[in-house]
Amino acid sequence: AFLFAWITVANGARTGAQYSVMGTASVGTNVTPTPAQVTTLITNDIASLMNRASLTVRVCTNTNGTVACSGTGTGTPPADPEPGSYVLGSVDVRYTYVPLISLWDFPGLGIHATLPPTVIHRQVSMRMLQ
């Protein structure tokens, strides 16, 4: 179940970043998707996971060193080595995995029958042509 959650979050982050940078290339639109649209896409992408309320999504752009972010979290896109040619888009996704069935747990001894609640964090950055 943990690996399924990790893969789902990683795929959601990648899908959100691709949608952000390719949105203007979609048939019938020439408008960049809003951060709310990207967040909705990722939220729908992880719909099969339990504990969906723990999902946080932060969408950022770095345009010539000017960073604009929307959403929760603190992730920011890295510096772009060619800022005059591209806009760097970044999607930062965090999800807390909580095991479906918790057996027994002795955290002081480091013994767990199941994984403790674990934050899965994925950040994807892609370039957009200006």
All heavy atoms as an XYZ file, in Angstrom:
955
protein
N       0.819     -1.181      0.000
C       0.000      0.000      0.000
C       0.879      1.267      0.000
O       0.517      2.248     -0.627
C      -0.926      0.007      1.203
N       2.009      1.227      0.724
C       2.893      2.393      0.761
C       3.462      2.678     -0.627
O       3.498      3.826     -1.064
C       4.022      2.191      1.773
C       5.015      3.313      1.771
C       4.718      4.508      2.403
C       6.229      3.198      1.120
C       5.620      5.571      2.388
C       7.137      4.248      1.101
C       6.831      5.428      1.741
N       3.928      1.624     -1.314
C       4.495      1.829     -2.651
C       3.443      2.357     -3.616
O       3.734      3.213     -4.453
C       5.106      0.535     -3.182
C       6.402      0.109     -2.492
C       6.886     -1.213     -3.033
C       7.463      1.168     -2.629
N       2.218      1.870     -3.509
C       1.132      2.381     -4.343
C       0.928      3.877     -4.085
O       0.791      4.663     -5.015
C      -0.158      1.598     -4.075
C      -1.342      2.134     -4.828
C      -1.478      1.904     -6.191
C      -2.309      2.883     -4.189
C      -2.559      2.398     -6.897
C      -3.398      3.392     -4.879
C      -3.525      3.148     -6.242
N       0.927      4.274     -2.806
C       0.752      5.686     -2.451
C       1.911      6.516     -2.988
O       1.705      7.601     -3.549
C       0.621      5.849     -0.941
N       3.140      6.032     -2.842
C       4.315      6.769     -3.311
C       4.257      6.969     -4.820
O       4.491      8.074     -5.331
C       5.595      6.031     -2.910
C       6.826      6.816     -3.185
C       7.397      7.758     -2.394
C       7.632      6.757     -4.374
N       8.516      8.288     -3.003
C       8.680      7.685     -4.222
C       7.568      6.007     -5.535
C       9.653      7.879     -5.185
C       8.540      6.214     -6.507
C       9.565      7.139     -6.318
N       3.925      5.903     -5.556
C       3.841      5.992     -7.014
C       2.707      6.933     -7.424
O       2.856      7.737     -8.348
C       3.663      4.589     -7.628
C       4.958      3.789     -7.453
C       3.268      4.665     -9.104
C       4.817      2.304     -7.747
N       1.582      6.858     -6.740
C       0.438      7.715     -7.057
C       0.779      9.184     -6.849
O       0.449     10.042     -7.686
C      -0.788      7.317     -6.210
O      -1.103      5.949     -6.487
C      -1.990      8.180     -6.512
N       1.461      9.510     -5.746
C       1.852     10.898     -5.475
C       2.882     11.371     -6.508
O       2.788     12.490     -7.018
C       2.380     11.046     -4.029
C       3.005     12.408     -3.807
C       1.248     10.805     -3.038
N       3.854     10.528     -6.823
C       4.867     10.888     -7.825
C       4.213     11.135     -9.187
O       4.533     12.108     -9.878
C       5.924      9.791     -7.936
N       3.283     10.261     -9.569
C       2.587     10.445    -10.846
C       1.726     11.701    -10.836
O       1.648     12.420    -11.834
C       1.716      9.225    -11.168
C       2.539      8.031    -11.602
O       3.697      8.160    -11.972
N       1.937      6.856    -11.540
N       1.074     11.987     -9.710
C       0.258     13.192     -9.603
C       1.085     14.455     -9.759
O       0.684     15.400    -10.451
N       2.262     14.493     -9.113
C       3.143     15.659     -9.218
C       3.619     15.845    -10.659
O       3.618     16.957    -11.188
C       4.331     15.511     -8.274
N       4.013     14.750    -11.302
C       4.479     14.834    -12.690
C       3.356     15.277    -13.628
O       3.540     16.143    -14.491
C       5.038     13.487    -13.155
C       5.673     13.562    -14.534
C       5.960     12.212    -15.162
N       4.685     11.590    -15.513
C       4.192     10.482    -14.966
N       4.875      9.848    -14.052
N       3.032      9.994    -15.339
N       2.163     14.723    -13.424
C       1.014     15.097    -14.253
C       0.683     16.580    -14.091
O       0.402     17.276    -15.075
C      -0.214     14.235    -13.885
O       0.112     12.869    -14.123
C      -1.431     14.620    -14.687
N       0.722     17.075    -12.848
C       0.449     18.491    -12.599
C       1.459     19.395    -13.281
O       1.100     20.418    -13.873
N       2.741     19.027    -13.209
C       3.784     19.837    -13.854
C       3.637     19.805    -15.372
O       3.760     20.843    -16.032
C       5.165     19.343    -13.434
N       3.353     18.632    -15.925
C       3.166     18.541    -17.375
C       1.967     19.371    -17.829
O       2.028     20.054    -18.851
C       2.975     17.085    -17.803
C       4.241     16.286    -17.772
C       4.011     14.819    -18.096
O       2.944     14.273    -17.830
N       5.023     14.185    -18.652
N       0.887     19.316    -17.078
C      -0.300     20.097    -17.409
C       0.015     21.589    -17.348
O      -0.429     22.362    -18.201
C      -1.428     19.733    -16.456
C      -2.731     20.457    -16.696
C      -3.376     20.380    -17.923
C      -3.327     21.195    -15.691
C      -4.574     21.036    -18.141
C      -4.530     21.851    -15.888
C      -5.151     21.766    -17.125
O      -6.338     22.409    -17.330
N       0.812     21.987    -16.365
C       1.187     23.406    -16.238
C       1.966     23.902    -17.447
O       1.696     24.971    -17.974
C       2.040     23.626    -14.994
O       1.290     23.482    -13.844
N       2.957     23.123    -17.862
C       3.828     23.593    -18.934
C       3.259     23.337    -20.316
O       3.601     24.042    -21.265
C       5.259     23.012    -18.831
C       5.889     23.370    -17.509
C       5.289     21.523    -19.060
N       2.377     22.356    -20.455
C       1.820     22.027    -21.761
C       0.411     22.563    -21.963
O      -0.168     22.390    -23.027
C       1.815     20.506    -21.967
C       3.205     19.891    -21.979
S       4.264     20.522    -23.282
C       3.440     19.873    -24.712
N      -0.151     23.218    -20.959
C      -1.518     23.706    -21.044
C      -1.766     24.599    -22.235
O      -2.828     24.550    -22.860
N      -0.790     25.418    -22.598
C      -0.983     26.322    -23.738
C      -0.871     25.579    -25.058
O      -1.244     26.114    -26.092
C       0.054     27.461    -23.707
O       1.361     26.895    -23.689
C      -0.140     28.335    -22.488
N      -0.372     24.348    -25.032
C      -0.254     23.562    -26.257
C      -1.475     22.679    -26.475
O      -1.541     21.963    -27.465
C       1.006     22.693    -26.190
N      -2.433     22.721    -25.554
C      -3.633     21.899    -25.685
C      -4.535     22.444    -26.776
O      -4.622     23.658    -26.985
C      -4.407     21.873    -24.362
O      -3.616     21.298    -23.351
N      -5.235     21.537    -27.426
C      -6.160     21.922    -28.490
C      -7.275     22.779    -27.897
O      -7.861     22.453    -26.871
C      -6.753     20.668    -29.159
C      -7.823     21.054    -30.170
C      -5.653     19.860    -29.815
N      -7.556     23.905    -28.522
C      -8.661     24.755    -28.113
C      -8.346     25.731    -27.002
O      -9.219     26.432    -26.523
N      -7.110     25.797    -26.548
C      -6.768     26.742    -25.483
C      -5.390     27.329    -25.735
O      -4.525     26.685    -26.295
C      -6.826     26.092    -24.093
O      -6.553     27.101    -23.118
C      -5.818     24.984    -23.926
N      -5.216     28.530    -25.346
C      -3.897     29.154    -25.393
C      -3.624     29.871    -24.080
O      -2.857     30.797    -24.017
C      -3.774     30.119    -26.577
C      -4.811     31.240    -26.501
O      -5.652     31.264    -25.613
N      -4.737     32.151    -27.444
N      -4.292     29.402    -23.026
C      -4.166     30.012    -21.710
C      -3.471     29.027    -20.769
O      -3.824     27.851    -20.725
C      -5.561     30.382    -21.151
C      -5.444     30.987    -19.773
C      -6.271     31.334    -22.095
N      -2.494     29.497    -20.038
C      -1.811     28.664    -19.061
C      -2.789     28.275    -17.953
O      -3.524     29.129    -17.464
C      -0.612     29.424    -18.455
O       0.257     29.825    -19.521
C       0.153     28.563    -17.479
N      -2.812     27.002    -17.549
C      -3.715     26.589    -16.466
C      -3.419     27.346    -15.178
O      -2.266     27.667    -14.878
C      -3.409     25.101    -16.291
C      -2.720     24.685    -17.539
C      -2.035     25.891    -18.071
N      -4.449     27.621    -14.416
C      -4.279     28.290    -13.132
C      -3.772     27.289    -12.101
O      -3.955     26.080    -12.271
C      -5.611     28.875    -12.631
O      -6.512     27.794    -12.354
C      -6.214     29.828    -13.639
N      -3.145     27.773    -11.014
C      -2.740     26.860     -9.943
C      -3.929     26.059     -9.382
O      -3.773     24.898     -9.024
C      -2.142     27.793     -8.889
C      -1.617     28.944     -9.688
C      -2.625     29.123    -10.793
N      -5.106     26.662     -9.340
C      -6.286     25.937     -8.855
C      -6.634     24.771     -9.778
O      -7.013     23.688     -9.306
C      -7.471     26.884     -8.727
N      -6.494     24.964    -11.083
C      -6.764     23.881    -12.020
C      -5.731     22.760    -11.877
O      -6.072     21.582    -11.949
C      -6.766     24.413    -13.462
C      -7.953     25.294    -13.777
C      -7.822     25.967    -15.129
O      -6.759     26.494    -15.477
N      -8.907     25.962    -15.888
N      -4.474     23.125    -11.671
C      -3.421     22.128    -11.468
C      -3.687     21.345    -10.180
O      -3.587     20.113    -10.150
C      -2.024     22.793    -11.437
C      -0.946     21.790    -11.068
C      -1.720     23.455    -12.781
N      -4.062     22.049     -9.113
C      -4.357     21.394     -7.835
C      -5.539     20.442     -7.978
O      -5.511     19.319     -7.463
C      -4.638     22.446     -6.748
O      -3.465     23.258     -6.597
C      -4.981     21.801     -5.425
N      -6.572     20.860     -8.692
C      -7.737     19.993     -8.915
C      -7.338     18.741     -9.681
O      -7.771     17.628     -9.352
C      -8.839     20.760     -9.671
O      -9.241     21.872     -8.870
C     -10.031     19.877     -9.972
N      -6.495     18.890    -10.693
C      -6.025     17.744    -11.464
C      -5.293     16.753    -10.563
O      -5.547     15.546    -10.620
C      -5.105     18.214    -12.592
C      -4.504     17.118    -13.456
C      -5.563     16.534    -14.374
C      -3.334     17.661    -14.251
N      -4.399     17.251     -9.709
C      -3.638     16.375     -8.823
C      -4.554     15.729     -7.787
O      -4.445     14.534     -7.499
C      -2.482     17.150     -8.145
C      -1.476     17.581     -9.201
C      -1.814     16.309     -7.066
C      -0.447     18.570     -8.722
N      -5.487     16.498     -7.241
C      -6.436     15.956     -6.266
C      -7.244     14.822     -6.891
O      -7.454     13.781     -6.261
C      -7.369     17.069     -5.756
O      -6.567     18.086     -5.160
C      -8.345     16.545     -4.718
N      -7.685     15.000     -8.120
C      -8.421     13.936     -8.811
C      -7.523     12.739     -9.097
O      -7.977     11.600     -9.072
C      -9.037     14.456    -10.112
C     -10.159     15.438     -9.864
O     -10.765     15.458     -8.795
N     -10.426     16.275    -10.850
N      -6.244     13.003     -9.359
C      -5.298     11.934     -9.674
C      -5.040     11.028     -8.473
O      -4.764      9.848     -8.639
C      -3.996     12.544    -10.185
C      -3.307     11.681    -11.218
O      -4.002     11.014    -11.998
O      -2.056     11.689    -11.250
N      -5.106     11.567     -7.267
C      -4.831     10.756     -6.074
C      -6.122     10.295     -5.389
O      -6.093      9.858     -4.247
C      -3.940     11.504     -5.063
C      -4.645     12.722     -4.475
C      -2.611     11.908     -5.665
C      -4.761     12.642     -3.001
N      -7.242     10.377     -6.088
C      -8.544     10.047     -5.492
C      -8.607      8.632     -4.935
O      -9.404      8.351     -4.044
C      -9.657     10.264     -6.516
N      -7.767      7.732     -5.413
C      -7.799      6.349     -4.932
C      -7.112      6.170     -3.581
O      -7.223      5.103     -2.972
C      -7.144      5.421     -5.959
O      -5.793      5.800     -6.150
N      -6.420      7.190     -3.090
C      -5.707      7.072     -1.815
C      -6.610      7.434     -0.643
O      -7.478      8.299     -0.755
C      -4.485      7.997     -1.802
C      -3.400      7.704     -2.826
C      -2.277      8.716     -2.689
C      -2.861      6.293     -2.680
N      -6.353      6.795      0.473
C      -7.035      7.170      1.713
C      -6.330      8.402      2.277
O      -5.233      8.738      1.863
C      -6.989      6.012      2.700
C      -7.668      4.767      2.144
S      -7.781      3.458      3.328
C      -8.898      4.138      4.499
N      -6.914      9.075      3.241
C      -6.326     10.245      3.889
C      -6.047     11.364      2.890
O      -5.037     12.065      2.981
C      -5.055      9.846      4.655
C      -4.605     10.913      5.610
O      -5.420     11.653      6.157
N      -3.310     11.011      5.818
N      -6.947     11.548      1.924
C      -6.764     12.587      0.904
C      -6.717     13.990      1.501
O      -6.162     14.898      0.902
C      -7.884     12.490     -0.135
C      -7.756     11.281     -1.029
C      -8.879     11.217     -2.046
N     -10.185     11.010     -1.445
C     -10.680      9.834     -1.059
N      -9.950      8.752     -1.198
N     -11.884      9.739     -0.550
N      -7.284     14.157      2.684
C      -7.291     15.485      3.305
C      -5.882     15.964      3.650
O      -5.659     17.156      3.833
C      -8.163     15.473      4.555
N      -4.926     15.049      3.725
C      -3.557     15.446      4.069
C      -2.789     16.001      2.870
O      -1.680     16.523      3.024
C      -2.789     14.254      4.640
O      -2.514     13.299      3.626
N      -3.364     15.921      1.675
C      -2.680     16.377      0.460
C      -2.469     17.883      0.479
O      -3.384     18.649      0.775
C      -3.515     16.010     -0.780
C      -2.916     16.448     -2.113
C      -1.725     15.564     -2.470
C      -3.974     16.382     -3.205
N      -1.244     18.306      0.183
C      -0.956     19.727     -0.030
C      -0.273     19.859     -1.387
O       0.565     19.037     -1.754
C      -0.069     20.349      1.066
O       1.199     19.698      1.071
C      -0.717     20.224      2.432
N      -0.653     20.897     -2.114
C      -0.089     21.145     -3.441
C       0.338     22.610     -3.497
O      -0.410     23.499     -3.114
C      -1.123     20.860     -4.551
C      -0.546     21.185     -5.924
C      -1.592     19.411     -4.495
N       1.549     22.846     -3.969
C       2.058     24.207     -4.154
C       2.563     24.312     -5.585
O       3.399     23.519     -6.022
C       3.169     24.497     -3.165
C       3.673     25.936     -3.207
C       4.494     26.204     -1.954
N       5.119     27.485     -1.941
C       4.562     28.586     -1.454
N       3.353     28.531     -0.962
N       5.213     29.728     -1.452
N       2.050     25.272     -6.326
C       2.417     25.478     -7.722
C       3.186     26.792     -7.800
O       2.700     27.825     -7.344
C       1.160     25.528     -8.625
C       1.549     25.760    -10.076
C       0.346     24.246     -8.471
N       4.389     26.740     -8.381
C       5.233     27.936     -8.467
C       5.753     28.125     -9.888
O       5.893     27.169    -10.638
C       6.437     27.811     -7.534
S       6.053     27.667     -5.796
N       6.062     29.380    -10.203
C       6.774     29.706    -11.442
C       7.941     30.621    -11.090
O       7.862     31.413    -10.158
C       5.869     30.415    -12.472
O       5.309     31.581    -11.880
C       4.766     29.494    -12.969
N       9.008     30.472    -11.828
C      10.191     31.314    -11.667
C      10.436     31.965    -13.018
O      10.901     31.326    -13.950
C      11.386     30.465    -11.228
C      12.612     31.300    -10.944
O      12.686     32.462    -11.307
N      13.596     30.697    -10.310
N      10.091     33.252    -13.128
C      10.239     33.999    -14.367
C      11.333     35.035    -14.190
O      11.148     36.019    -13.475
C       8.908     34.702    -14.736
O       7.863     33.740    -14.712
C       8.991     35.340    -16.105
N      12.470     34.795    -14.804
C      13.614     35.715    -14.695
C      13.942     36.054    -13.239
O      14.213     37.200    -12.899
C      13.354     36.995    -15.487
C      13.432     36.769    -16.976
O      14.219     35.964    -17.444
N      12.603     37.466    -17.726
N      13.868     35.065    -12.361
C      14.188     35.270    -10.948
C      13.032     35.750    -10.101
O      13.153     35.871     -8.890
N      11.877     36.026    -10.706
C      10.691     36.419     -9.949
C       9.850     35.169     -9.697
O       9.310     34.581    -10.632
C       9.856     37.464    -10.721
O      10.690     38.593    -10.988
C       8.648     37.889     -9.923
N       9.771     34.778     -8.434
C       9.063     33.554     -8.062
C       7.650     33.908     -7.614
O       7.456     34.781     -6.775
C       9.814     32.806     -6.933
C       9.036     31.579     -6.487
C      11.214     32.417     -7.403
N       6.669     33.220     -8.191
C       5.268     33.373     -7.805
C       4.728     32.002     -7.444
O       4.864     31.060     -8.232
C       4.463     33.972     -8.947
N       4.160     31.878     -6.241
C       3.666     30.584     -5.773
C       2.226     30.693     -5.313
O       1.785     31.743     -4.853
C       4.519     30.077     -4.603
S       6.216     29.688     -5.066
N       1.531     29.576     -5.412
C       0.159     29.490     -4.959
C      -0.026     28.125     -4.316
O       0.516     27.132     -4.784
C      -0.800     29.651     -6.137
O      -2.122     29.499     -5.709
N      -0.782     28.076     -3.235
C      -1.032     26.819     -2.554
C      -0.299     26.751     -1.235
O       0.385     27.691     -0.825
N      -0.456     25.627     -0.570
C       0.147     25.445      0.744
C       1.552     24.868      0.619
O       1.940     24.366     -0.423
C      -0.723     24.504      1.595
O      -0.873     23.271      0.877
C      -2.085     25.094      1.853
N       2.310     24.941      1.673
C       3.659     24.403      1.675
C       4.697     25.495      1.513
O       4.380     26.675      1.400
N       5.957     25.065      1.480
C       7.055     26.024      1.395
C       7.960     25.769      0.203
O       8.955     26.457      0.040
C       7.912     25.963      2.678
O       8.405     24.627      2.828
C       7.104     26.373      3.892
N       7.645     24.783     -0.632
C       8.501     24.468     -1.767
C       8.562     25.599     -2.770
O       7.567     26.255     -3.056
N       9.751     25.880     -3.287
C       9.936     26.881     -4.332
C      10.745     26.246     -5.460
O      11.528     25.325     -5.222
C      10.668     28.134     -3.819
O      11.921     27.739     -3.275
C       9.851     28.857     -2.774
N      10.590     26.734     -6.679
C      11.365     26.160     -7.775
C      12.833     26.531     -7.648
O      13.166     27.587     -7.108
C      10.744     26.784     -9.023
C      10.105     28.036     -8.552
C       9.699     27.793     -7.128
N      13.700     25.667     -8.139
C      15.127     26.009     -8.109
C      15.432     27.122     -9.105
O      14.613     27.458     -9.948
C      15.803     24.695     -8.517
C      14.760     23.939     -9.271
C      13.446     24.350     -8.703
N      16.621     27.679     -8.998
C      17.046     28.724     -9.935
C      17.215     28.105    -11.318
O      17.686     26.981    -11.459
C      18.355     29.330     -9.467
N      16.821     28.839    -12.336
C      16.937     28.366    -13.714
C      18.244     28.899    -14.294
O      18.489     30.107    -14.259
C      15.742     28.862    -14.523
C      15.637     28.176    -15.876
O      16.666     27.691    -16.384
O      14.533     28.119    -16.413
N      19.108     28.028    -14.846
C      20.377     28.507    -15.393
C      20.220     29.339    -16.664
O      21.133     30.037    -17.059
C      21.156     27.223    -15.679
C      20.132     26.150    -15.751
C      18.986     26.584    -14.904
N      19.047     29.286    -17.316
C      18.795     30.081    -18.512
C      17.493     30.860    -18.337
O      16.520     30.642    -19.048
C      18.679     29.177    -19.741
C      19.949     28.411    -20.052
C      19.759     27.483    -21.226
O      19.269     26.370    -21.024
O      20.091     27.914    -22.347
N      17.466     31.807    -17.400
C      16.206     32.473    -17.066
C      15.632     33.330    -18.187
O      14.437     33.582    -18.221
C      16.571     33.338    -15.862
C      18.030     33.569    -15.987
C      18.596     32.334    -16.628
N      16.435     33.782    -19.119
C      15.925     34.615    -20.195
C      15.170     33.835    -21.262
O      14.427     34.402    -22.042
N      15.372     32.533    -21.305
C      14.757     31.720    -22.349
C      13.529     30.949    -21.880
O      12.707     30.549    -22.693
C      15.776     30.705    -22.879
O      16.898     31.372    -23.404
N      13.449     30.686    -20.579
C      12.409     29.808    -20.081
C      11.757     30.357    -18.816
O      12.338     31.161    -18.106
C      12.985     28.421    -19.734
C      13.664     27.747    -20.896
C      15.042     27.798    -21.041
C      12.917     27.064    -21.839
C      15.666     27.178    -22.110
C      13.526     26.444    -22.912
C      14.908     26.495    -23.044
O      15.516     25.885    -24.097
N      10.558     29.852    -18.535
C       9.911     30.035    -17.239
C       9.956     28.661    -16.592
O       9.570     27.661    -17.207
C       8.444     30.502    -17.386
C       7.748     30.507    -16.042
C       8.393     31.876    -18.017
N      10.456     28.593    -15.377
C      10.543     27.317    -14.681
C       9.282     27.121    -13.850
O       8.968     27.932    -12.974
C      11.779     27.289    -13.783
C      12.098     25.938    -13.146
C      12.486     24.932    -14.222
C      13.214     26.073    -12.141
N       8.536     26.080    -14.160
C       7.338     25.749    -13.404
C       7.647     24.619    -12.440
O       8.410     23.706    -12.768
N       7.086     24.689    -11.250
C       7.358     23.689    -10.227
C       6.065     23.314     -9.521
O       5.239     24.178     -9.212
C       8.359     24.256     -9.219
O       8.605     23.332     -8.193
N       5.895     22.021     -9.282
C       4.749     21.513     -8.531
C       5.301     20.708     -7.363
O       6.086     19.783     -7.542
C       3.834     20.636     -9.416
C       2.710     20.031     -8.604
C       3.278     21.447    -10.573
N       4.898     21.088     -6.161
C       5.365     20.467     -4.930
C       4.167     19.785     -4.261
O       3.187     20.454     -3.936
C       5.953     21.546     -4.006
C       6.674     20.964     -2.820
O       7.852     20.634     -2.989
O       6.053     20.835     -1.753
N       4.238     18.458     -4.089
C       3.115     17.688     -3.551
C       3.565     16.946     -2.294
O       4.616     16.304     -2.288
C       2.594     16.670     -4.593
C       1.439     15.862     -4.043
C       2.192     17.371     -5.874
N       2.753     17.063     -1.240
C       2.992     16.318      0.005
C       1.715     15.584      0.380
O       0.618     16.126      0.285
C       3.367     17.248      1.148
C       4.719     17.876      0.999
C       5.020     18.831      2.161
N       6.212     19.589      1.889
C       7.431     19.205      2.248
N       7.596     18.098      2.917
N       8.475     19.942      1.960
N       1.899     14.335      0.823
C       0.774     13.494      1.223
C       1.239     12.666      2.415
O       2.349     12.138      2.416
C       0.366     12.582      0.059
C      -0.555     11.460      0.434
C      -1.914     11.679      0.629
C      -0.076     10.174      0.628
C      -2.763     10.653      0.993
C      -0.908      9.146      0.985
C      -2.255      9.378      1.158
O      -3.088      8.360      1.524
N       0.392     12.531      3.425
C       0.735     11.717      4.588
C       0.103     10.347      4.443
O      -1.129     10.216      4.424
C       0.261     12.380      5.889
O       0.869     13.669      5.983
C       0.661     11.547      7.107
N       0.967      9.347      4.304
C       0.506      7.966      4.219
C       0.228      7.456      5.638
O       1.073      7.570      6.519
C       1.575      7.083      3.557
C       1.279      5.612      3.685
C       0.323      5.008      2.881
C       1.938      4.828      4.636
C       0.038      3.665      3.012
C       1.662      3.486      4.766
C       0.704      2.914      3.949
O       0.417      1.585      4.094
N      -0.955      6.940      5.831
C      -1.331      6.332      7.110
C      -1.750      4.904      6.804
O      -2.627      4.687      5.962
C      -2.493      7.108      7.784
C      -2.910      6.428      9.074
C      -2.092      8.543      8.035
N      -1.132      3.903      7.452
C      -1.489      2.518      7.161
C      -2.974      2.255      7.417
O      -3.553      2.806      8.349
C      -0.636      1.694      8.117
C       0.305      2.627      8.762
C      -0.138      4.014      8.491
N      -3.551      1.416      6.575
C      -4.958      1.070      6.712
C      -5.210      0.339      8.028
O      -6.128      0.654      8.758
C      -5.402      0.199      5.530
C      -6.840     -0.269      5.542
C      -7.783      0.920      5.467
C      -7.089     -1.216      4.384
N      -4.370     -0.632      8.310
C      -4.501     -1.401      9.552
C      -3.205     -1.252     10.334
O      -2.138     -1.614      9.861
C      -4.762     -2.892      9.265
C      -6.056     -3.045      8.473
C      -4.810     -3.678     10.570
C      -6.310     -4.439      7.986
N      -3.318     -0.725     11.511
C      -2.162     -0.551     12.365
C      -2.138     -1.712     13.353
O      -3.102     -1.922     14.087
C      -2.291      0.797     13.067
O      -1.426      0.889     14.128
N      -1.088     -2.492     13.371
C      -1.013     -3.645     14.259
C      -0.497     -3.203     15.623
O      -1.223     -2.656     16.415
C      -0.140     -4.734     13.642
C      -0.661     -5.293     12.310
C       0.310     -6.287     11.725
C      -2.026     -5.932     12.489
N       0.760     -3.361     15.895
C       1.324     -2.908     17.152
C       2.555     -2.087     16.853
O       3.163     -2.202     15.819
C       1.644     -4.065     18.099
C       2.294     -5.245     17.443
C       1.667     -6.326     16.925
C       3.689     -5.437     17.194
N       2.580     -7.177     16.360
C       3.833     -6.664     16.530
C       4.826     -4.698     17.455
C       5.058     -7.157     16.136
C       6.049     -5.207     17.071
C       6.150     -6.423     16.428
N       2.890     -1.234     17.779
C       3.938     -0.261     17.537
C       4.682      0.018     18.835
O       4.064      0.309     19.856
C       3.287      1.023     16.996
C       4.286      2.009     16.434
O       5.366      1.580     16.014
O       3.956      3.202     16.421
N       5.999     -0.104     18.808
C       6.855      0.255     19.930
C       7.879      1.275     19.428
O       9.025      0.940     19.142
C       7.566     -0.976     20.506
C       6.637     -2.021     21.031
C       6.418     -3.199     20.332
C       5.964     -1.821     22.232
C       5.558     -4.156     20.812
C       5.103     -2.783     22.720
C       4.886     -3.945     22.009
N       7.467      2.546     19.300
C       8.368      3.533     18.693
C       9.635      3.759     19.496
O      10.684      4.065     18.935
C       7.517      4.794     18.602
C       6.374      4.599     19.521
C       6.179      3.122     19.677
N       9.572      3.624     20.827
C      10.764      3.811     21.648
C      11.838      2.783     21.348
O      13.035      3.048     21.488
N      11.426      1.605     20.917
C      12.370      0.538     20.570
C      12.660      0.493     19.064
O      13.495     -0.288     18.624
C      11.812     -0.818     21.013
C      11.564     -0.986     22.515
C      10.863     -2.309     22.783
C      12.875     -0.908     23.280
N      11.932      1.324     18.310
C      12.118      1.320     16.858
C      11.507      0.105     16.193
O      11.930     -0.299     15.120
N      10.506     -0.509     16.835
C       9.856     -1.708     16.300
C       8.451     -1.334     15.838
O       7.657     -0.813     16.614
C       9.782     -2.822     17.380
C      11.189     -3.190     17.848
C       9.050     -4.032     16.822
C      11.197     -4.120     19.036
N       8.174     -1.617     14.562
C       6.863     -1.305     13.998
C       6.355     -2.536     13.240
O       7.076     -3.094     12.426
C       6.938     -0.129     13.025
C       7.644      1.068     13.573
N       7.051      1.952     14.448
C       8.903      1.529     13.386
C       7.905      2.903     14.767
N       9.050      2.671     14.131
N       5.125     -2.947     13.498
C       4.521     -4.028     12.723
C       4.018     -3.485     11.389
O       3.876     -4.221     10.435
C       3.386     -4.674     13.492
N       3.743     -2.209     11.339
C       3.383     -1.536     10.101
C       4.174     -0.230     10.047
O       4.750      0.197     11.046
C       1.874     -1.201     10.054
O       1.551     -0.393     11.180
C       1.025     -2.450     10.054
N       4.184      0.393      8.889
C       4.855      1.695      8.786
C       4.119      2.721      9.633
O       2.888      2.735      9.659
C       4.839      2.189      7.343
C       5.847      1.603      6.388
C       5.562      2.105      4.979
C       7.255      1.965      6.781
N       4.830      3.574     10.321
C       4.150      4.683     10.998
C       3.670      5.678      9.946
O       4.087      5.603      8.787
C       5.255      5.282     11.876
C       6.526      4.917     11.184
C       6.278      3.597     10.517
N       2.788      6.610     10.290
C       2.404      7.641      9.307
C       3.658      8.298      8.731
O       4.579      8.666      9.472
C       1.574      8.622     10.129
C       1.003      7.782     11.223
C       2.090      6.784     11.554
N       3.699      8.388      7.419
C       4.892      8.848      6.721
C       4.514      9.877      5.665
O       3.578      9.660      4.897
C       5.592      7.653      6.031
O       5.856      6.649      7.006
C       6.885      8.067      5.366
N       5.240     10.991      5.620
C       4.992     12.016      4.604
C       5.720     11.624      3.321
O       6.921     11.367      3.330
C       5.447     13.410      5.084
C       5.309     14.434      3.959
C       4.660     13.839      6.304
N       4.955     11.585      2.238
C       5.521     11.354      0.909
C       5.589     12.718      0.234
O       4.582     13.418      0.134
C       4.641     10.385      0.097
C       4.550      9.028      0.804
C       5.198     10.223     -1.316
C       3.534      8.081      0.188
N       6.783     13.096     -0.205
C       6.996     14.423     -0.780
C       7.632     14.273     -2.151
O       8.664     13.618     -2.296
C       7.908     15.247      0.134
C       8.268     16.576     -0.443
N       9.570     16.999     -0.545
C       7.522     17.570     -0.958
C       9.604     18.195     -1.085
N       8.365     18.558     -1.358
N       7.016     14.870     -3.158
C       7.578     14.869     -4.507
C       7.514     16.289     -5.061
O       6.509     16.979     -4.898
C       6.795     13.948     -5.449
C       6.675     12.514     -5.006
C       7.968     11.794     -4.765
N       8.853     11.843     -5.902
C      10.162     11.682     -5.812
N      10.735     11.482     -4.656
N      10.904     11.734     -6.876
N       8.582     16.715     -5.695
C       8.612     18.011     -6.370
C       9.074     17.782     -7.799
O      10.066     17.094     -8.027
C       9.544     18.994     -5.679
C       9.523     20.366     -6.334
C      10.454     21.365     -5.668
O      11.607     21.049     -5.417
N       9.947     22.534     -5.381
N       8.334     18.349     -8.744
C       8.678     18.234    -10.151
C       8.831     19.636    -10.714
O       7.979     20.502    -10.493
C       7.594     17.458    -10.937
C       7.917     17.410    -12.413
C       7.425     16.050    -10.361
N       9.930     19.875    -11.437
C      10.160     21.163    -12.098
C      10.313     20.929    -13.584
O      10.995     19.990    -13.999
C      11.416     21.839    -11.547
O      11.258     22.143    -10.193
N       9.672     21.770    -14.373
C       9.776     21.690    -15.833
C       9.864     23.105    -16.395
O       9.387     24.050    -15.766
C       8.564     20.984    -16.426
C       8.475     19.532    -16.067
S       7.094     18.758    -16.932
C       7.267     17.087    -16.343
N      10.431     23.230    -17.584
C      10.588     24.533    -18.231
C       9.483     24.779    -19.239
O       9.057     23.878    -19.945
C      11.928     24.597    -18.945
C      13.093     24.641    -18.015
C      14.330     24.516    -18.827
N      15.425     25.200    -18.196
C      16.626     25.268    -18.719
N      16.881     24.717    -19.881
N      17.581     25.910    -18.100
N       9.071     26.049    -19.293
C       8.107     26.501    -20.296
C       8.801     27.528    -21.179
O       9.573     28.336    -20.667
C       6.915     27.198    -19.623
C       6.145     26.346    -18.685
S       4.814     27.295    -17.920
C       5.488     27.508    -16.279
N       8.511     27.512    -22.456
C       9.044     28.558    -23.330
C       8.351     29.862    -23.013
O       7.167     29.887    -22.692
C       8.812     28.200    -24.801
C       9.634     27.034    -25.331
C       9.194     26.711    -26.744
C      11.111     27.361    -25.300
N       9.085     30.954    -23.076
C       8.491     32.266    -22.832
C       7.862     32.816    -24.086
O       8.235     32.558    -25.157
C       9.550     33.249    -22.334
C       9.983     32.936    -20.939
C      10.786     34.075    -20.366
O      10.562     35.227    -20.659
N      11.732     33.754    -19.522
